[in-house]
Amino acid sequence: MKNRVTLRQAAPEEAEEITALMLRSKAHWGYSKEFMEHCLATLFIERRVIETDTVIVAVSDADSRLLGVQHVICSSPDASLDKLFVDDTAIGMGVGAALYADAVIRAKAQACTRMTIVSDPHAVPFYQSRGAVLIGEVASDSIPGRMLPLLEHVF
């Protein structure tokens, strides 16, 4: 990792900052303003989710800035990577790799044997390089008629 980061539980008061990070991350891929507006409902995290579940953030050791977020949902034997976003300024710094590795560890610790990932098409190579396999497609929750890659990581 080029810059040192710490992974920790998100704080409920960081919900708005995390939401803004997810939107910047998605916009990194050059999506139009209209496309991004359609994504607002799904690129949002509620305080109550942070209060009741394990939502992990990556924080810069240098300036305490949020660099990424990850949320894995486990219901043994299956896990779902609900969120994994890296701030657009931190893409390529190893933040996503650290968050993904943590998601796998958390899923295994909860007796899950596989994790599914609904991915942005641009992120598929990232997940594949970490052991996930493309298994199909699912309909987007944000854009009617858009299909998204579905990946699976078996532990």
ZIHUTA-V626182 format. One record per backbone hydrogen bond with DSSP energy under -0.5 kcal/mol. CO is the residue of the C=O (numbers start at 1). NH is the residue of the N-H. E is the energy in kcal/mol with one decimal. If there is no record, write none. Layout:
BEGIN
[[CO & NH & E] [CO & NH & E]]
END
This chain:
BEGIN
[[4 & 61 & -2.4] [6 & 59 & -2.8] [8 & 57 & -3.1] [11 & 14 & -2.6] [12 & 15 & -1.7] [14 & 18 & -2.8] [15 & 19 & -2.4] [16 & 20 & -2.3] [17 & 21 & -2.1] [18 & 22 & -2.5] [19 & 23 & -2.1] [20 & 24 & -2.3] [21 & 25 & -2.6] [22 & 26 & -2.4] [23 & 27 & -2.4] [24 & 28 & -1.2] [26 & 29 & -1.5] [27 & 30 & -2.3] [32 & 36 & -2.5] [33 & 37 & -2.1] [34 & 38 & -1.6] [35 & 39 & -1.1] [36 & 40 & -0.6] [37 & 40 & -0.8] [39 & 42 & -0.9] [39 & 43 & -2.2] [42 & 44 & -0.9] [46 & 49 & -0.8] [46 & 50 & -1.5] [47 & 51 & -2.4] [48 & 52 & -1.8] [49 & 53 & -1.9] [53 & 55 & -0.9] [54 & 56 & -0.5] [54 & 72 & -0.6] [55 & 10 & -3.5] [56 & 70 & -2.7] [57 & 8 & -2.2] [57 & 59 & -0.5] [58 & 67 & -3.5] [58 & 68 & -1.2] [59 & 6 & -2.5] [60 & 64 & -2.0] [65 & 60 & -2.8] [67 & 87 & -3.1] [68 & 58 & -2.1] [69 & 85 & -2.2] [70 & 56 & -2.8] [71 & 82 & -1.6] [71 & 83 & -1.8] [72 & 74 & -0.5] [73 & 80 & -2.6] [75 & 78 & -2.1] [77 & 113 & -3.2] [77 & 114 & -1.2] [78 & 75 & -3.2] [79 & 116 & -2.5] [80 & 73 & -2.9] [80 & 82 & -1.4] [81 & 118 & -0.5] [83 & 71 & -2.4] [85 & 69 & -2.5] [87 & 90 & -2.3] [87 & 91 & -0.6] [90 & 93 & -1.9] [90 & 95 & -0.5] [93 & 2 & -1.0] [93 & 3 & -0.5] [94 & 98 & -2.0] [95 & 99 & -2.4] [96 & 100 & -2.7] [97 & 101 & -2.5] [98 & 102 & -1.9] [99 & 103 & -2.0] [100 & 104 & -2.3] [101 & 105 & -2.2] [102 & 106 & -2.7] [103 & 107 & -2.5] [104 & 108 & -2.7] [105 & 109 & -2.3] [106 & 110 & -1.0] [107 & 110 & -0.7] [107 & 112 & -2.3] [108 & 111 & -1.9] [113 & 155 & -2.7] [114 & 79 & -1.9] [115 & 153 & -2.9] [116 & 81 & -2.9] [117 & 119 & -0.7] [117 & 151 & -2.9] [119 & 149 & -0.7] [120 & 123 & -1.7] [120 & 124 & -0.6] [121 & 124 & -0.9] [123 & 127 & -1.9] [124 & 128 & -2.7] [125 & 129 & -2.2] [127 & 130 & -1.4] [127 & 132 & -2.2] [128 & 131 & -1.6] [133 & 152 & -2.2] [136 & 150 & -2.8] [138 & 148 & -3.4] [142 & 144 & -0.6] [143 & 146 & -2.1] [146 & 140 & -3.0] [148 & 138 & -2.3] [149 & 119 & -2.6] [150 & 135 & -3.0] [150 & 136 & -1.3] [151 & 117 & -2.4] [152 & 133 & -2.8] [152 & 154 & -0.5] [153 & 115 & -2.3]]
END
